[in-house]
């Protein structure tokens, strides 16, 4: 009996010690890690002010490559949310932006399977004095309250929670390094909905000088205008320059002119301009070694309608796009394209520089003294 009492007293003492020690443990946990990057400050802010880039920096994605994600709320800023579910290593959770200060700080509410409640990420951006680099400080905070199990779990905050923060900040740095290193802070970039229109297209190329690109453009315009006149079509919008390849030596591009009708007549036959769709039948014909030369009414490998003299027709891109405008020399157009690419990257828009996803430029205004205003468009997925 005495031994039983001694055992009970010992267990009671241990229990009291556990409670006393637990009560003395911190009721709050904090971990932070940092990295210094050379990306423009606005790029860094935009990249963490959206959760559309979550797949790139997510520590959970590293643990479970098959992680399933769903987005809610706005694309950027307060309310932007991503919910995830994965294997047992990550479980279910979410991240939601709850406060946002431009170029300064983003705070996120975190729900995961770590111990505690009121879990948050606070991402603070500290530019250097010379403005060439920025220190990203990524903090994780959690409350344990009076839950003793959580308080004891807090002793291991420098385990998995610490590793999670370190992974996130390192992944963000690597992600930023893959973006075009251009600052678009002062360039007004908007998301718009583009409506496709019938266009006549002529592919060309020129050495990468303003004069030779201009000469090649005017030559192509003249050829397209001759076809338009022959087929009774009228220009219905600004000439578009569609970038195919901005090479080291040559610029490969399409000159594209909107026209006023999707149909035209020749020798009593009506032809219809459609959106480019390459059917299996057309693809089989194009693959035949002895295929006859393409003639008026045929479709080429891009699904464009063949007309003549290298001129083709199609319905142009229709859908979401990023656009920006600029007044000045056309020499700035390559920079504007890079700014659009960087903006799309940091905001999580998907784009492709192939087919219908290519950039196009338009001259939308020319002043009396010859200054031109350009509109540059990049098709993106919403």
C-alpha positions in Angstrom: 0.0 0.0 0.0 2.8 2.4 0.9 4.5 1.8 -2.5 1.2 2.5 -4.3 0.9 5.8 -2.4 4.5 6.6 -3.2 3.8 6.0 -6.9 0.7 8.2 -6.9 2.6 11.0 -5.1 5.4 10.7 -7.7 2.9 10.9 -10.6 1.2 13.9 -9.0 4.5 15.6 -8.6 5.4 15.0 -12.2 1.9 16.2 -13.3 2.4 19.4 -11.2 5.8 19.9 -12.7 4.5 19.5 -16.2 1.8 22.1 -15.6 4.1 24.5 -13.8 6.8 24.2 -16.5 4.1 24.5 -19.3 2.7 27.6 -17.6 6.1 29.2 -17.6 6.7 28.4 -21.3 6.1 31.2 -23.9 2.5 31.6 -25.1 3.8 33.0 -28.4 6.2 31.8 -31.0 8.2 33.8 -33.5 10.6 32.8 -36.2 12.0 35.0 -39.0 14.5 34.5 -41.9 15.7 36.9 -44.5 17.3 37.1 -47.9 18.7 40.0 -49.9 17.7 40.3 -53.6 18.5 42.7 -56.4 15.0 42.8 -58.0 13.1 46.1 -58.3 11.2 46.8 -55.1 7.8 46.9 -56.9 8.5 43.5 -58.4 9.2 42.0 -55.0 6.1 43.5 -53.5 3.8 42.4 -56.3 5.1 38.9 -56.1 4.1 38.5 -52.5 1.0 40.6 -52.7 -0.6 37.9 -54.8 -1.1 34.2 -54.0 -1.1 33.2 -57.7 2.7 32.7 -57.2 2.1 30.4 -54.3 2.9 27.2 -56.3 6.5 28.6 -56.8 7.3 29.6 -53.2 5.1 27.2 -51.3 7.0 25.0 -48.7 4.0 22.7 -48.9 4.5 22.1 -52.6 8.0 21.0 -51.9 6.7 18.3 -49.5 3.9 17.3 -51.8 4.4 18.0 -55.5 0.8 16.9 -56.2 -0.6 19.5 -53.8 -4.1 20.6 -54.9 -4.8 24.3 -54.8 -7.8 26.6 -55.2 -7.8 30.4 -55.3 -10.5 32.7 -53.8 -11.0 36.4 -53.6 -9.1 39.1 -55.6 -5.9 38.3 -57.5 -3.9 40.8 -55.4 -4.1 42.4 -52.0 -6.3 42.0 -49.0 -8.7 39.0 -49.4 -6.5 37.1 -51.9 -6.7 33.4 -50.7 -5.3 30.1 -51.6 -6.6 26.8 -50.1 -4.6 23.6 -50.4 -5.0 20.0 -49.7 -2.3 17.4 -49.9 -0.9 14.2 -48.4 -0.4 13.6 -44.7 2.8 15.6 -44.6 0.9 18.9 -45.3 -2.8 18.1 -44.8 -5.2 20.9 -45.5 -4.7 24.6 -45.0 -4.9 28.0 -46.5 -3.1 31.3 -46.8 -4.9 34.7 -46.9 -3.6 38.2 -47.3 -5.0 40.3 -44.4 -3.0 43.5 -44.8 -0.9 45.1 -47.5 1.2 48.2 -47.6 2.6 49.0 -51.0 6.4 48.4 -51.4 6.6 47.8 -47.6 4.8 44.9 -46.0 2.4 42.0 -46.7 0.7 40.1 -43.8 -0.9 36.7 -44.4 -3.2 34.6 -42.2 -2.0 31.0 -42.2 -4.0 27.8 -41.5 -2.0 24.6 -41.3 -1.4 21.6 -39.2 1.3 23.3 -37.0 0.5 23.7 -33.3 -1.1 26.9 -32.2 -3.6 29.5 -33.4 -3.6 33.0 -34.9 -0.7 32.0 -37.2 0.6 34.6 -39.6 3.3 35.3 -42.1 4.6 38.9 -42.1 6.8 39.8 -45.1 8.7 43.0 -44.7 10.7 44.7 -47.5 13.7 46.8 -46.4 15.4 48.5 -49.4 19.1 49.3 -49.0 20.2 52.9 -48.9 21.5 52.9 -52.4 18.2 51.3 -53.6 20.0 48.5 -55.5 19.0 45.6 -53.2 16.2 44.8 -50.9 16.2 42.7 -47.8 13.1 40.4 -47.5 12.3 39.6 -43.9 9.9 36.7 -43.6 8.4 36.2 -40.1 6.1 33.5 -38.7 4.1 34.2 -35.6 1.8 31.9 -33.6 -0.1 32.0 -30.3 -0.2 29.0 -28.0 -2.6 30.4 -25.4 -3.0 28.2 -22.3 -2.9 25.0 -24.3 0.0 23.2 -22.6 0.5 20.8 -25.5 0.9 23.8 -27.9 3.3 25.5 -25.5 5.5 22.4 -25.4 5.2 22.1 -29.2 6.5 25.6 -29.3 9.9 24.3 -28.1 10.3 22.8 -31.5 9.4 26.0 -33.5 12.9 25.9 -34.9 12.2 22.6 -36.4 9.5 22.3 -39.1 8.0 25.8 -38.8 11.5 27.3 -39.1 12.4 25.2 -42.1 9.1 26.2 -43.7 9.9 29.9 -43.4 13.4 29.3 -44.7 12.1 27.4 -47.7 9.5 30.1 -48.5 11.9 33.0 -48.4 14.6 31.1 -50.4 12.0 30.0 -53.0 10.8 33.6 -53.4 14.4 34.8 -54.0 14.9 32.1 -56.7 11.5 32.9 -58.3 12.4 36.6 -58.5 15.7 35.8 -60.1 13.8 34.2 -63.0 11.8 37.3 -63.9 13.0 40.1 -66.3 14.9 42.5 -64.1 13.1 45.7 -65.2 11.2 48.2 -63.1 7.6 48.9 -64.2 6.6 51.0 -61.2 6.0 54.1 -63.3 4.4 52.4 -66.2 0.6 52.2 -66.2 -0.3 48.6 -67.0 -3.9 47.4 -67.2 -5.8 44.2 -67.7 -8.3 44.4 -70.5 -10.6 42.1 -72.5 -9.6 42.0 -76.2 -12.2 41.3 -79.0 -10.8 39.5 -82.0 -11.2 41.2 -85.4 -10.5 40.0 -89.0 -6.9 40.9 -90.0 -4.7 40.5 -93.0 -1.2 39.3 -92.1 2.2 39.3 -93.8 5.3 37.8 -92.1 8.6 39.6 -92.5 12.0 40.2 -90.8 14.6 42.9 -90.7 17.9 43.7 -89.1 17.5 45.1 -85.6 17.7 48.8 -86.5 14.9 51.3 -86.4 15.3 52.3 -90.1 15.4 48.8 -91.5 12.4 47.7 -89.3 10.5 50.7 -90.5 11.3 50.1 -94.1 10.3 46.4 -93.8 7.0 47.5 -92.1 6.1 50.0 -94.9 6.9 47.5 -97.6 4.6 44.9 -95.9 1.9 47.5 -95.5 2.0 48.3 -99.2 1.7 44.6 -100.1 -1.3 44.1 -97.8 -3.0 47.3 -99.0 -2.7 46.0 -102.6 -4.5 42.8 -101.6 -7.1 44.7 -99.7 -7.9 46.8 -102.7 -8.1 43.8 -105.0 -10.5 42.0 -102.7 -12.6 45.0 -101.7 -11.5 45.2 -98.1 -11.0 48.4 -96.1 -8.6 49.0 -93.2 -10.6 49.1 -89.9 -7.9 49.9 -87.3 -4.3 50.7 -86.5 -1.6 48.6 -88.1 -0.3 46.0 -85.7 3.3 44.7 -85.4 3.2 41.2 -84.0 6.5 40.1 -82.5 7.6 36.6 -83.5 11.3 36.6 -82.5 13.4 39.5 -81.1 16.7 38.0 -82.1 20.3 39.1 -81.5 20.6 40.3 -85.1 17.2 40.2 -86.7 13.7 41.1 -85.8 11.1 38.6 -87.1 7.5 39.9 -87.0 4.1 40.0 -88.6 2.5 43.1 -90.0 -1.2 42.8 -89.4 -4.0 45.2 -90.6 -7.6 44.9 -89.3 -10.2 44.9 -92.1 -13.9 45.8 -92.1 -15.3 42.4 -93.1 -14.9 38.7 -92.3 -15.9 37.8 -95.9 -14.7 38.8 -99.4 -15.5 37.8 -103.0 -13.4 36.8 -105.9 -14.6 35.5 -109.2 -18.0 34.8 -107.7 -16.6 32.8 -104.8 -17.1 34.0 -101.2 -14.3 33.4 -98.7 -14.7 33.7 -94.9 -12.0 34.8 -92.5 -12.1 32.6 -89.4 -10.2 32.2 -86.1 -7.1 30.0 -86.8 -8.0 26.4 -86.0 -5.8 23.7 -87.5 -8.1 20.7 -88.2 -6.7 17.1 -88.5 -7.5 17.1 -92.2 -5.5 20.2 -92.9 -2.6 18.9 -90.8 -2.6 15.6 -92.7 -2.5 17.5 -96.1 0.3 19.7 -94.9 2.4 16.7 -93.8 2.2 15.0 -97.2 5.5 15.2 -99.0 4.0 15.8 -102.4 1.3 18.3 -101.2 0.3 20.9 -103.8 1.3 24.5 -103.2 -1.2 26.3 -101.0 -3.7 28.4 -103.0 -6.4 31.0 -102.2 -8.9 29.4 -99.8 -6.4 26.9 -98.4 -5.1 27.0 -94.8 -1.5 27.0 -93.8 0.3 25.3 -90.9 -0.9 28.0 -88.5 -4.5 27.7 -89.6 -4.5 31.0 -91.4 -6.5 31.5 -94.6 -4.2 31.9 -97.6 -4.9 34.8 -99.9 -2.0 35.8 -102.2 1.5 37.4 -102.3 2.3 35.9 -98.8 -0.7 37.6 -97.3 -2.9 35.5 -95.0 -6.1 36.2 -93.0 -7.4 35.2 -89.6 -9.5 36.5 -86.7 -7.0 38.0 -84.2 -6.6 37.0 -80.6 -9.7 37.3 -78.4 -9.5 37.2 -74.6 -7.6 38.7 -71.6 -4.5 40.8 -72.2 -2.2 43.2 -70.4 -1.8 46.6 -72.2 0.3 49.7 -71.7 0.8 52.9 -73.7 3.9 54.9 -74.3 4.7 58.2 -76.2 8.1 58.5 -77.7 10.6 56.6 -79.8 9.9 53.1 -81.0 13.3 52.2 -79.6 11.6 51.8 -76.2 9.2 49.1 -77.4 11.5 46.2 -76.4 11.7 47.6 -72.9 7.9 47.9 -72.7 7.5 44.3 -73.8 9.9 43.3 -71.0 7.9 45.4 -68.5 4.7 43.6 -69.5 6.4 40.2 -69.1 7.7 41.2 -65.7 4.3 42.4 -64.6 2.6 39.2 -65.8 5.2 37.1 -63.9 4.9 39.0 -60.6 1.1 38.9 -60.8 0.8 35.3 -61.7 -0.6 35.7 -65.2 0.2 32.9 -67.6 1.3 33.8 -71.1 2.9 32.2 -74.2 5.0 33.9 -76.8 3.8 31.4 -79.4 0.8 31.6 -81.7 -2.0 33.8 -80.4 0.0 34.7 -77.3 2.5 36.9 -79.0 3.0 40.6 -78.3 1.6 43.2 -80.6 2.3 46.9 -80.9 0.0 49.6 -82.4 0.6 53.3 -83.2 -2.6 54.8 -81.8 -1.7 58.5 -82.2 0.8 60.7 -84.1 1.2 64.3 -83.2 1.8 67.2 -85.7 5.5 67.1 -84.8 5.7 63.4 -85.5 5.7 62.0 -81.9 4.0 58.6 -81.8 1.9 57.0 -79.1 2.2 53.2 -79.0 0.0 50.6 -77.3 1.6 47.4 -76.5 -0.5 44.3 -75.8 0.4 40.9 -74.2 -2.3 38.2 -74.3 -2.6 36.4 -70.9 -4.7 33.8 -69.2 -7.0 35.2 -66.5 
